[in-house]
Each structure stands twice: as structure tokens, then as C-alpha cells.
Amino acid sequence: MSSFNPRANAIAVVVGGSLGIGASIAAEFLAGGSHVAVVDRDPPADPRLEVLPCDVASHEDTAATFERIVRERGRLDAVVCSVRYRTATEPKDCERPEDWAKGMDASLAPFYNVGAVACRIAAENELSLALVNVSSILSTFVTLSQPMFYHAAKSAIEAMTRYLAVLYGPSGIRVNAVVPGLISKGDAETCDPSSSASVYARTACAVPLRRSGTPQDVARAAIFLAESGFVTGQCLVVDGGLALVEQATVLQDAVAMERRRT
């Protein structure tokens, strides 16, 4: 079995590929020459993307979809899972038992179903598969702007990534994750500590590279993991170095910049 090559008419599936980071990953695969299919509730803007109807919350529906891909295409080279469960309630209201259970299930079921099904089918058909999950640095760090289940789910996604890498490594299947940090919705925003600046620009002052990341930054990291034939079980942090900086240093730098501004 050979390593995935996005320039060799590969078959790539991006779950959550219509918006945000998922859309950027789909675009990178397209640019490399892959045939790309997306699974998403929202239709993709790019007409070149094939739309796959699939309920990834259902194990049976996920299995039927991936089995059909392999049956019709004869291959499955790369799968990316970029799904986030969004709740309309405030984070502080999400710690009730029923909210915890619903949030964990909605956050993890797509990653379990997609990962377990894609790896199993690839192994049964002796296919070389690269699976890439999209996690978050909130697997390690805490922000009270997100509920507890969100943090716990991201940690679990990374644990599943490592487990599947070990389980399916002997079949030549590689499983990795990208772990985004501060990512703008559009273009990168550079450090600006002024009170009138956006939250991305102000927060970028704590990032060693002094800018926010972009969906394209995360997408390129995902492509790297999909291409790298001897990398598996890794959770690649894409945060401009933010996780390396001790919190007191971040605060001191912010205060110093504010003093210079005034």
C-alpha cells in the first residue's frame, strides 16, 4: 500500500467540509488534484465538491456511505473529520446532566463513527487511508466561554486518534489530528492591543508569531498529515506558538503593550 498523494486523483472525504476550517481543507485537497466529497448539513459553495448525504451521528448510515464510496470508486485515500457541536445555551447552563450527555454524544459520535467505520473498511479492502481529525487546543487549556463537555470531547478526540493509530497501524492506515489555536474566520489579524481592535487582533498579541491563524493554516497542516507516510498517532498543534507561552508572561506583555499605547 502506498502513502496518500493528493496530486494523484485521490479520493478524499471531508466531514464538515462546507464551512470554516473544513471548507479550507476541502479546497486544499481540490487544489492538489483530489476528487473531494463533503458531508455537511450546509451545501458547499464550490460546485466541484461532491455532496454525500450521510448522518454521521448514525453508525449504520456512516458505514453504508463509506461502503458505497469504496464500492463505486474502488479506493478511499483520505478522510477528514471536522465537526463541532454548537449549543444555543450559555456555557454555564450546559453542566446539567442532560446537557452534558447530549453535548458529549453530539460532539463525539461523528468522530467515533467516521473514524471507526473508515478505518475498518479501509483495512478490510486493503486500502491505504489517511484519517485526520480536527481537535482544538481546548483539549488541554480551559476557557469558560466554552462548556465543560466541549473541552472533554476535544481530549477524547485526541485519545481516539492515538488509539486508532495503534489499532490500524499494522494495516498501513495512519490516523492523526490537527489541533488549532487562535484561528480567525477570514484573513489573519495581526497584534493590536487597542480596545477598539477585534478580539482576534488583541489576542494575537499573546501569540509568539503576533498574528492569528487562518483556516488555510490549519488546512495545510491537515494536508501535511495526510501526505506524511511515516507520521501517525500525532496531534499537531497549529497555534503560532501560543501554547508555549507561560500565562504570567502573556499578562506582562499585554500590560506593557497597553502602557506603551497610552
Secondary structure, DSSP 8 states (H G I E B T S, - for coil): -----TTS--EEEEET-SSHHHHHHHHHHHHTT-EEEEE-SS--S-TTSEE----TT-HHHHHHHHHHHHHHHS---EEEE------SS-GGGS-SHHHHHHHHHHHHHHHHHHHHHHHHHHHHTT---EEEEE--GGGTS--TTS-HHHHHHHHHHHHHHHHHHHHHGGGT-EEEEEEE-SB-SSS--B---STTS-HHHHHGGGSTTSB-B-HHHHHHHHHHHHH-TT--S-EEEESTTGGGS-HHHHHHHHHHHHHHH-
